[in-house]
Amino acid sequence: MSLDECLDTALRNNRRRPASRFAVAVAEAQHHQALSGYWPQLKLQATYQHMDEAPNFIFPSSNMVVPASSAVITVPAGVLGPTAVSLPVSVPTQVYNVPVQDVKLMNPDSVIGSVNFTWLVYDGGLRSGLNQQTTGYVEAMKQEARRTDLEIADSVKRMYFGSILAHQLRQLGTDTLARMEATLSLTETMYKGGGGKVTKADYLDNKIMVETIRAMVAQLDKNEAMARAALANAVGLPWQANVTPKDVEIAFAPLSSDLPALVGDAYEFSPDWKRLDAGLRASDGAVQTARSGHAPKLALTGKLHKWWNSYDAGMATDTNKEGWTVGVGLEMPLFDGFLTRHKVAEARARLDQLKEQRILLREGLGLQIKDIFLGIEATNKAREATLTAMNAASENRDLNIRAYQNELVETDKVIRAQLTEALMSAQFFKNCYDGAVLRSQLALVVGTEISRRLENPSHP
């Protein structure tokens, strides 16, 4: 698999990514919850109730007094005489007793339905503060998810380059062992032939070194196998799987930007920096939310109700059984034991704390990038030096073998030349690996975008 294929597979299979995506989904859901406060709230309610007996109203007994009165009655003509006659009539005071009355109000069974409406018109900045808080939280979780992707990519790159290095070292050990075995065979021939400078001690020294290298090659074989298994694990494959890197060498990609520009651009791409910026916005919203506790709340309310009861008298009249109401509600905080004041103080302290942390992060991020930058420069210089040393050691080894065949040099010098070539080659491979790992670390600290902008695409 190539490096890009490993990265794509890891991003598909790694279980940390779904966890990060769910964290973003949680933050977005909380943001939408905050936005719901801008909408009017409409609620339908329905209730069925049964009372053990019908409610009533007791009208107490009373006396109704009709006062005395008098009147003049005119009797028409022809009744008492030929002419109409006016007669005075008097009625004495009358007292009537009204007994106790048990008035039924409604039947025991009722069904009540209502639609309630509430719209918060003014809240003193509560909703806008919550909106700003949740917006910052969403952005922070997105940067956290981006940080997870960068960490996965960094882990895969390290394992990929480590697997290449393990293969190079194993191949180097195998080649060195083959050359040392050839030298041992030559030494044995020259020793047994006699008459030369080569002695049995030279032969035994050479044989000890060959067997030592053989043991090292066995360990290098094991290291290469484990490196491939570790790469498979990093890309999310089962432990039984092995991944062989498609590349056989670690490409060299020097940086093409100076340190000040690199640090300046880091603040644009670093997920840690953006996450802290999002935290500052969220904390500023928290201050606004806490401060809204001092402000009044104004809301419009409304209600539409319907009441079903089989009784037609008492309270169960057509007028009472259905209707609507509208109103305006006002809530004014007067005194809460200084609770709101201390909430505002807490939110401001958290905001100031993040501002100080931002200063620390700015300095720490710059120092970290400087360390990586200087490390990359150092490994580049070491790479050039070890490359020169490796080429020189290879040429020196070839010259010593030719001279040894003509018995012009000692056996230990030939062995030393071969070991020096292997050592210089191993150091060169290790410097290439260190440079690639540092570039991967730079991508982790700053972000993939900036490192791609700064890397030179040429691969000499």
C-alpha positions in Angstrom: 0.0 0.0 0.0 1.1 3.5 -0.7 1.1 6.2 2.0 -2.0 7.8 0.6 -3.8 4.4 0.5 -2.7 3.8 4.1 -4.1 7.2 5.2 -7.4 6.7 3.4 -7.8 3.3 4.9 -7.0 4.6 8.4 -9.5 7.5 8.1 -12.2 5.0 7.1 -11.4 2.4 9.8 -10.2 4.3 12.8 -12.8 4.3 15.6 -11.7 7.6 17.0 -13.2 9.4 14.0 -16.8 8.4 14.6 -16.4 9.5 18.2 -15.2 12.9 17.1 -18.1 13.2 14.6 -20.6 12.4 17.3 -19.1 15.1 19.5 -19.6 17.5 16.6 -23.2 16.2 16.2 -23.8 16.8 19.9 -22.5 20.4 19.7 -24.6 21.1 16.6 -27.7 19.7 18.4 -27.0 22.0 21.3 -26.7 24.9 19.0 -30.1 24.2 17.4 -31.5 23.9 20.9 -30.3 27.4 21.6 -31.8 28.7 18.3 -35.2 27.2 19.2 -35.6 30.0 21.8 -36.1 32.5 19.0 -39.2 30.7 17.8 -42.7 30.9 19.4 -43.6 27.9 21.5 -47.0 26.2 20.7 -48.2 23.4 22.9 -51.3 21.2 22.8 -52.7 19.9 26.0 -55.6 17.4 26.5 -56.9 16.1 29.9 -59.5 13.7 30.9 -60.6 13.8 34.6 -63.1 11.9 36.7 -64.1 13.1 40.1 -65.6 10.9 42.8 -68.7 13.0 42.8 -70.1 16.0 41.1 -68.9 19.4 42.5 -71.6 21.5 44.1 -72.3 24.9 45.6 -74.3 25.3 48.8 -76.5 28.4 48.8 -77.4 29.0 52.5 -80.9 29.5 53.8 -82.2 33.1 54.0 -85.4 35.1 54.6 -86.9 37.2 51.9 -88.8 40.2 53.2 -91.5 41.9 51.2 -92.2 45.3 52.8 -95.8 46.7 53.4 -97.3 48.6 50.6 -100.6 50.4 49.7 -102.2 51.2 46.4 -105.5 52.7 45.0 -107.5 50.3 42.9 -110.1 51.7 40.4 -113.1 49.5 39.9 -114.7 49.9 36.5 -118.3 51.2 36.2 -120.9 48.6 36.3 -119.1 46.5 39.0 -120.0 48.3 42.2 -122.2 50.9 40.7 -123.0 52.8 37.6 -119.8 54.8 37.9 -116.2 53.8 38.5 -115.1 53.7 42.1 -111.6 54.2 43.5 -110.8 52.0 46.5 -107.6 52.1 48.7 -105.8 48.7 49.2 -103.1 48.0 51.8 -100.7 45.0 51.9 -98.9 44.2 55.2 -95.2 43.3 55.5 -94.5 39.7 54.4 -91.5 37.4 55.4 -90.7 34.3 53.2 -88.1 31.7 54.3 -85.8 30.4 51.5 -84.3 26.9 52.5 -80.7 25.7 51.9 -80.1 25.0 48.2 -77.6 22.4 46.9 -76.5 23.6 43.4 -74.7 21.1 41.1 -71.9 22.8 39.1 -70.9 20.1 36.6 -70.8 16.3 36.0 -67.9 14.3 37.4 -66.5 13.4 34.0 -64.8 16.2 31.9 -62.5 16.4 28.9 -60.4 19.6 28.6 -58.3 20.5 25.5 -56.2 23.6 25.1 -53.6 25.2 22.8 -51.0 27.4 24.5 -48.9 29.9 22.8 -45.8 31.6 24.2 -43.3 33.9 22.4 -40.4 35.5 24.2 -40.1 39.0 22.8 -37.2 40.4 25.0 -34.8 38.4 27.1 -31.9 40.8 27.8 -29.4 39.0 25.6 -30.1 35.5 27.0 -30.7 33.8 23.6 -28.0 35.6 21.7 -25.5 34.7 24.5 -26.5 31.0 24.3 -26.3 31.1 20.5 -22.8 32.5 20.7 -21.8 29.9 23.3 -23.1 26.9 21.3 -21.6 28.3 18.0 -18.2 28.5 19.7 -18.7 25.0 21.1 -19.5 23.6 17.6 -16.4 25.2 16.1 -14.3 23.8 19.0 -15.6 20.3 18.4 -14.9 20.6 14.7 -11.3 21.6 15.5 -11.1 18.7 17.9 -12.2 16.3 15.1 -9.6 17.9 12.8 -7.0 17.3 15.5 -8.1 13.7 15.7 -7.6 13.3 11.9 -4.1 14.9 12.2 -3.2 12.5 15.0 -4.3 9.5 13.0 -2.4 10.8 9.9 0.7 11.4 12.1 0.5 7.9 13.6 0.1 6.3 10.1 3.0 8.3 8.7 5.3 7.3 11.5 4.4 3.6 11.1 4.8 3.8 7.3 8.2 5.5 7.5 9.2 3.1 10.3 8.3 0.1 8.2 10.4 1.5 5.3 13.3 2.0 7.7 12.9 -1.5 9.1 13.0 -2.9 5.6 16.1 -0.8 4.7 17.9 -1.9 7.8 17.0 -5.5 7.3 18.2 -5.3 3.6 21.4 -3.5 4.8 22.0 -6.3 7.3 21.4 -9.0 4.7 23.8 -7.3 2.2 26.4 -6.8 4.9 26.1 -10.4 5.9 26.5 -11.6 2.3 29.6 -9.5 1.9 31.1 -10.6 5.2 30.4 -14.2 4.2 32.2 -13.7 0.9 35.1 -12.1 2.9 35.1 -15.1 5.2 35.3 -17.5 2.3 38.2 -15.5 0.9 39.9 -15.4 4.2 39.5 -19.2 4.6 41.0 -19.8 1.2 43.9 -17.5 1.9 44.5 -19.0 5.3 44.4 -22.6 4.2 46.5 -21.8 1.2 49.3 -20.7 3.5 52.3 -18.5 2.6 50.4 -15.3 3.1 49.7 -12.7 5.8 46.3 -14.2 6.7 46.4 -16.4 9.8 44.0 -18.6 11.6 43.3 -15.8 14.1 42.2 -13.5 11.2 39.9 -16.3 10.0 38.4 -16.7 13.5 37.9 -13.0 14.0 36.1 -12.8 10.7 33.9 -15.8 11.5 32.9 -14.3 14.9 31.9 -11.1 13.2 29.9 -13.0 10.5 27.9 -14.9 13.1 27.3 -11.8 15.1 25.9 -10.1 12.1 23.8 -13.2 11.3 22.2 -12.9 14.8 21.5 -9.1 14.1 19.9 -9.9 10.8 17.5 -12.3 12.6 16.5 -9.5 14.9 16.1 -7.1 12.0 13.8 -9.7 10.3 11.7 -9.7 13.4 11.7 -5.9 13.5 10.5 -5.6 9.9 7.7 -8.1 10.5 6.5 -6.2 13.6 6.8 -2.9 11.8 4.4 -4.2 9.0 2.0 -5.5 11.6 2.1 -2.2 13.5 1.4 -0.4 10.2 -1.6 -2.7 9.6 -2.8 -1.9 13.1 -2.4 1.8 12.5 -4.6 1.7 9.4 -7.3 -0.3 11.2 -6.7 -3.8 9.9 -6.8 -7.0 12.1 -3.7 -8.0 14.0 -3.2 -11.0 11.6 -2.7 -8.6 8.7 0.6 -7.1 7.4 1.0 -4.1 5.3 4.1 -3.7 3.1 4.9 -0.1 2.1 4.9 0.5 -1.7 7.8 2.9 -1.3 11.2 1.4 -0.8 12.9 4.7 0.2 11.8 7.6 2.3 11.5 10.7 0.0 13.3 13.8 0.9 11.3 17.0 1.0 13.0 20.2 2.3 11.1 23.1 3.7 10.9 26.2 1.4 9.8 28.8 4.1 11.7 30.6 6.8 10.9 30.3 10.5 9.0 33.6 11.0 6.7 33.0 8.1 6.1 29.4 9.3 5.2 30.5 12.8 3.0 33.3 11.4 1.0 30.9 9.2 0.7 28.4 12.0 -1.9 30.6 13.7 -4.1 30.3 10.6 -4.0 26.5 10.4 -3.3 25.2 13.9 -6.4 23.3 15.2 -5.3 24.1 18.8 -5.2 27.8 18.0 -8.6 27.8 16.3 -10.1 25.7 19.1 -8.9 28.3 21.7 -10.4 31.1 19.5 -13.7 29.2 19.5 -13.5 28.8 23.3 -13.0 32.6 23.6 -16.2 33.3 21.6 -18.1 30.8 23.7 -16.8 32.3 26.9 -17.8 35.8 25.7 -21.3 34.4 25.0 -21.4 33.0 28.5 -20.7 36.4 29.9 -23.6 37.8 27.9 -25.9 35.0 29.0 -25.0 35.6 32.7 -25.5 39.3 32.3 -29.0 38.8 31.0 -30.1 37.8 34.5 -30.2 41.5 35.4 -32.6 42.3 32.5 -36.4 41.9 32.4 -38.1 39.2 30.3 -41.1 40.1 28.1 -43.3 37.5 26.5 -46.6 37.3 24.5 -49.0 34.5 25.7 -52.2 33.1 24.3 -54.5 30.2 25.0 -57.4 28.6 23.2 -59.5 26.1 25.3 -62.4 23.7 24.9 -64.2 21.9 27.7 -66.5 18.9 27.2 -69.0 18.2 30.0 -72.4 16.7 29.7 -74.0 19.0 32.2 -75.7 22.2 31.0 -76.1 24.2 34.1 -73.9 25.4 37.0 -70.4 26.2 35.6 -70.9 24.0 32.6 -72.4 26.7 30.4 -71.7 27.3 26.8 -69.9 30.5 27.8 -67.5 28.7 30.0 -67.0 25.6 27.9 -64.9 27.3 25.2 -63.0 30.5 24.7 -59.6 32.1 24.3 -57.2 34.5 26.1 -54.3 36.7 25.1 -51.8 38.5 27.3 -48.4 40.0 27.9 -46.2 38.6 30.6 -43.4 40.6 32.2 -40.8 39.2 34.6 -38.5 41.8 36.4 -35.7 40.5 38.7 -35.5 42.6 41.8 -33.1 40.8 44.2 -31.6 37.3 43.9 -29.1 37.4 46.7 -26.3 38.6 44.3 -26.6 35.3 42.4 -26.5 37.0 38.9 -23.6 39.3 39.9 -21.5 36.3 40.9 -22.4 34.4 37.7 -21.2 37.3 35.6 -18.0 37.5 37.7 -17.4 33.7 37.1 -18.0 34.0 33.4 -15.7 37.0 33.1 -13.0 35.2 35.1 -13.2 32.2 32.7 -12.9 34.5 29.8 -9.8 36.2 31.2 -8.3 32.8 31.9 -8.7 31.8 28.3 -7.1 35.1 27.2 -4.1 34.3 29.3 -4.0 30.8 28.0 -4.0 32.2 24.5 -0.9 34.2 25.2 0.8 31.0 26.6 -0.4 29.0 23.5 1.0 31.7 21.1 4.4 31.5 22.7 4.3 27.7 23.2 3.2 27.1 19.6 6.0 29.3 18.3 8.6 27.6 20.4 7.3 24.2 19.4 7.4 25.0 15.7 10.9 26.5 16.1 12.1 23.3 17.7 10.7 21.2 14.9 12.0 23.6 12.2 15.5 23.5 13.7 15.3 19.8 14.0 14.4 19.5 10.3 17.3 21.7 9.4 19.6 19.6 11.6 18.4 16.3 10.1 18.8 17.8 6.5 22.4 18.7 7.3 23.0 15.3 8.9 21.5 13.6 5.9 23.8 15.4 3.5 26.8 14.5 5.7 25.9 10.9 6.2 25.1 10.5 2.5 28.7 11.7 1.7 30.1 9.5 4.4 28.0 6.5 3.1 29.4 7.0 -0.4 32.9 7.3 0.9 32.5 4.2 3.1 31.2 2.3 0.1 34.2 3.3 -2.0 36.6 2.6 0.8 35.1 -0.9 1.3 35.5 -1.7 -2.4 39.1 -0.6 -2.4 39.9 -2.6 0.8 38.4 -5.8 -0.6 40.4 -5.4 -3.8 43.5 -4.8 -1.8 42.8 -7.7 0.5 42.5 -10.0 -2.5 46.1 -9.1 -3.3 47.1 -9.4 0.3 47.9 -5.7 0.5 45.8 -4.9 3.7 45.1 -6.7 6.9 41.9 -8.7 7.5 40.7 -6.4 10.4 40.9 -3.4 8.1 38.6 -5.1 5.6 36.2 -6.0 8.3 36.3 -2.5 9.7 35.6 -1.0 6.2 32.5 -3.2 5.7 31.2 -2.4 9.2 31.8 1.3 8.7 29.8 1.2 5.4 26.9 -0.5 7.2 27.1 2.0 10.0 27.1 5.0 7.7 24.3 3.6 5.6 22.2 2.9 8.8 22.8 6.5 10.0 21.8 7.8 6.6 18.5 5.8 6.6 17.9 6.9 10.2 18.4 10.6 9.3 15.9 10.2 6.4 13.4 8.7 8.8 13.9 11.4 11.4 13.3 14.1 8.8 10.1 12.5 7.6 8.9 12.1 11.2 9.6 15.7 12.0 7.7 16.8 8.9 4.8 14.6 10.1 5.0 16.2 13.5 4.9 19.6 11.8 1.7 18.6 10.1 0.3 17.5 13.4 1.1 20.8 15.2 0.3 23.2 12.3 -2.1 21.3 10.1 -1.9 19.4 6.9 -2.6 22.4 4.7 0.4 24.5 5.8 2.9 21.6 5.6 1.8 20.8 2.1 2.3 24.5 1.1 5.8 24.5 2.6 7.0 21.2 1.3 9.0 21.1 -1.9 7.4 18.5 -4.2 10.8 17.5 -5.7 12.2 14.2 -4.6 15.9 14.0 -5.6 
